[in-house]
Amino acid sequence: MRETTTVRRPLRLRPVRPAGWWLDGVLVAAVVALTAALAAGALLGIDLAVRDWVDAHRPGPAYWVARVFNSLGQGGWFLMPIAFGLAVLVGWRTRSVRPLLVPIGAFVLTSFTIGPMKLWLDRGYPHNFELAHPEELFSDPAGGTAYPSGHVANAVVWYAAIALLLAALLRTLGRPDAPPGLYAVIRLAPPVIVFCTTTYLGWHWITDSVAGLLLGLFLGRLLDRVPWDDVPLPSLPGGVHRRGVFTDDL
């Protein structure tokens, strides 16, 4: 009886646009520079001015519209269920657990970067008037988790995961791939909306949102680079090593 062996392809990172690591370095450097500037007391006047302006220009109907659209950045009860649901559907169609790696990867990336930064930097929220200077970093050791904005960063990372899974689902259905412009809208429109609404609602300082956007773009590029079809997995039954679902870049 002849033994069969699985030929494993070498791990090669998936392409991203723009190519190379230079943009990743720029994004990380920008987050570091912004954080250092805030720690030194710079840009705080801008944060205060934006908070005061939106507070003075937020009628009731605009508040509720912004609040509804801001839900696009809710990770726990909105984005994660959608991503994991798509992963389960793709996995069921391919009889593979491999699609689940995408939302798991998104969860790990966001949990071990955004959360620790929030807890370390202890920034107060814009309307915590119990603090003398909530705009400053390290101003609220008890409950300050404003910086960076998790809503904005989550929107970038989780919609990148959703776009990957939607493309994979179309392949499993034998359907033509969606136009690149549609994937661009899925990946870009929600983060922009969440950035604007989070700031407009006064739930975050504008520099929180900027930092969340920069950090999310960096993490999203890391997620895009992972060769999901070739990540080594234990020998499990049911087509766990099936390939070809995530081969095309978006």
C-alpha positions in Angstrom: 0.0 0.0 0.0 1.5 3.3 -1.1 1.8 6.0 1.4 0.6 9.5 0.4 2.4 12.6 1.5 1.2 16.1 1.5 3.5 18.5 -0.4 3.5 21.7 1.4 4.3 24.9 -0.5 6.8 27.3 0.9 5.3 30.1 3.0 5.4 33.3 1.0 3.7 36.5 2.1 0.7 37.6 0.1 1.2 40.8 -1.9 -0.1 44.1 -0.6 -0.6 47.5 -2.3 1.5 49.6 -2.2 4.1 46.9 -2.1 7.0 46.7 0.3 7.3 47.5 4.0 8.0 51.2 3.6 4.4 52.2 4.3 4.2 50.0 7.3 7.3 51.8 8.7 5.7 55.1 8.0 2.5 54.1 9.8 4.3 52.9 12.9 6.5 55.9 12.9 3.5 58.2 12.7 1.8 56.5 15.6 4.9 56.8 17.7 5.4 60.4 16.7 1.8 61.3 17.5 1.9 59.5 20.8 5.1 61.3 21.8 3.7 64.6 20.7 0.6 64.1 22.9 2.8 63.0 25.9 4.8 66.2 25.5 1.6 68.3 25.5 1.4 69.1 21.8 -1.8 69.0 19.8 -4.0 69.1 22.9 -5.4 72.5 21.9 -6.6 70.9 18.6 -8.3 68.1 20.5 -10.1 70.6 22.8 -11.1 72.9 19.9 -12.6 70.0 17.9 -14.5 68.7 21.0 -15.9 72.1 21.7 -16.9 72.7 18.1 -18.7 69.4 17.6 -20.5 69.8 21.0 -21.8 73.2 19.7 -22.9 71.8 16.3 -24.6 68.5 17.1 -28.4 68.8 16.9 -30.5 65.9 17.9 -31.2 64.3 14.5 -27.5 64.6 13.6 -26.6 62.9 16.8 -28.8 59.9 16.1 -27.7 59.5 12.5 -24.1 59.6 13.6 -24.7 57.1 16.4 -26.4 54.6 14.0 -23.5 54.9 11.5 -20.9 54.6 14.3 -22.2 51.1 14.9 -20.2 50.1 11.8 -17.2 50.1 14.1 -18.6 47.9 16.9 -16.3 44.9 17.1 -18.0 42.7 19.7 -21.6 42.4 18.6 -21.4 43.5 15.0 -18.0 43.0 13.2 -16.8 39.8 14.9 -20.1 37.9 14.4 -20.1 38.9 10.7 -16.5 37.9 10.1 -16.8 34.6 12.0 -20.1 33.8 10.3 -18.6 34.3 6.9 -15.6 32.2 8.0 -17.9 29.3 9.1 -19.8 29.5 5.9 -16.6 29.4 3.7 -15.2 26.6 6.0 -18.4 24.6 5.6 -18.4 24.9 1.8 -14.7 23.9 1.7 -14.8 21.4 4.6 -11.9 23.2 6.1 -11.1 25.1 9.3 -8.7 27.3 7.5 -11.1 30.2 6.9 -11.5 30.6 10.6 -7.9 31.6 10.8 -8.8 35.0 9.3 -11.1 36.3 12.0 -8.9 34.6 14.7 -6.0 36.5 13.2 -7.9 39.8 13.3 -8.9 39.2 16.9 -5.4 38.5 18.0 -3.9 41.5 16.1 -6.4 43.9 17.6 -6.5 42.4 21.1 -2.7 42.5 21.6 -2.1 46.0 20.3 -5.1 48.3 20.7 -6.0 47.1 24.2 -2.5 47.2 25.8 -2.0 50.7 24.3 -5.3 51.9 25.8 -4.4 50.5 29.2 -0.9 51.9 29.2 -1.6 55.4 28.1 -4.6 56.1 30.4 -6.1 58.9 28.4 -9.4 60.4 29.6 -12.4 60.7 27.4 -13.6 64.1 26.0 -16.5 64.5 28.3 -15.0 63.3 31.5 -15.2 66.7 33.2 -14.3 65.2 36.6 -10.7 65.3 35.4 -8.8 68.6 35.3 -7.2 67.7 31.9 -8.8 64.7 30.3 -7.1 65.5 27.0 -3.7 64.6 28.4 -2.2 61.1 28.3 -1.9 59.4 31.7 -4.8 61.6 33.0 -7.1 58.9 34.0 -5.4 55.8 35.5 -8.8 54.5 36.8 -10.7 54.3 33.6 -8.9 56.2 30.8 -8.9 54.0 27.6 -9.5 56.7 25.0 -6.3 56.5 23.1 -6.2 55.1 20.4 -9.8 54.8 19.2 -10.7 51.1 19.1 -13.7 51.7 17.0 -11.6 53.2 14.2 -8.9 50.6 14.4 -11.4 47.8 14.5 -13.2 49.1 11.5 -10.0 49.0 9.4 -8.9 45.5 10.5 -12.3 43.8 10.6 -13.5 45.1 7.3 -10.2 43.9 5.7 -11.0 40.5 7.1 -14.6 40.7 5.8 -13.4 41.6 2.4 -11.0 38.6 2.3 -13.8 36.3 3.4 -16.3 37.7 0.9 -13.9 37.1 -1.9 -13.3 33.6 -0.7 -17.0 32.9 -0.5 -17.5 34.0 -4.1 -14.8 31.5 -5.2 -16.5 28.7 -3.3 -19.7 29.5 -5.1 -18.0 29.5 -8.5 -19.1 33.1 -9.0 -17.0 35.8 -10.7 -14.9 37.9 -8.4 -16.4 41.2 -7.4 -15.0 44.4 -8.9 -11.9 45.7 -7.1 -13.8 48.9 -6.5 -16.4 47.1 -4.4 -13.7 45.7 -2.1 -12.2 49.1 -1.8 -15.5 50.5 -0.7 -15.9 47.7 1.9 -12.5 48.3 3.3 -12.4 52.1 3.2 -15.9 53.6 3.6 -16.7 52.1 7.0 -13.4 53.3 8.7 -13.9 56.8 7.2 -17.5 56.9 8.5 -16.5 55.6 11.9 -13.6 58.1 12.1 -16.0 61.0 11.4 -18.9 59.8 13.6 -16.7 58.9 16.6 -15.1 62.3 16.5 -18.4 64.1 15.8 -20.2 62.4 18.7 -17.4 63.5 21.1 -16.7 59.9 22.1 -13.0 60.3 21.2 -10.5 63.1 20.8 -9.7 63.6 17.1 -6.1 62.4 17.8 -7.5 59.2 19.2 -9.2 58.6 15.9 -6.1 59.5 13.9 -4.0 57.1 16.0 -6.7 54.4 15.6 -6.7 54.9 11.8 -2.9 54.7 11.5 -2.7 51.7 13.7 -5.6 50.0 12.0 -4.0 50.5 8.5 -0.8 48.9 9.8 -2.6 45.9 11.3 -4.7 45.5 8.2 -1.6 45.3 6.0 -0.2 42.6 8.3 -3.5 40.7 8.0 -3.4 41.0 4.2 0.1 39.6 4.1 -0.7 36.3 5.8 -0.6 33.3 3.4 -3.8 31.8 4.8 -3.8 28.9 2.3 -0.3 27.8 3.5 -0.2 28.4 7.2 0.9 25.1 8.8 -1.9 23.3 10.6 -2.0 20.0 12.4 -3.2 16.9 10.5 -6.9 17.0 11.0 -9.5 15.2 8.9 -12.0 17.0 6.7 -9.9 18.8 4.2 -8.1 21.1 6.7 -5.2 21.5 4.2 -7.4 22.4 1.3 -6.0 25.4 -0.6 -7.0 27.9 -3.2 -9.5 30.0 -1.3 -7.4 33.0 -0.4 -5.0 32.9 -3.3 -5.9 36.3 -4.9 -5.0 39.6 -3.3 -7.5 42.4 -3.0 
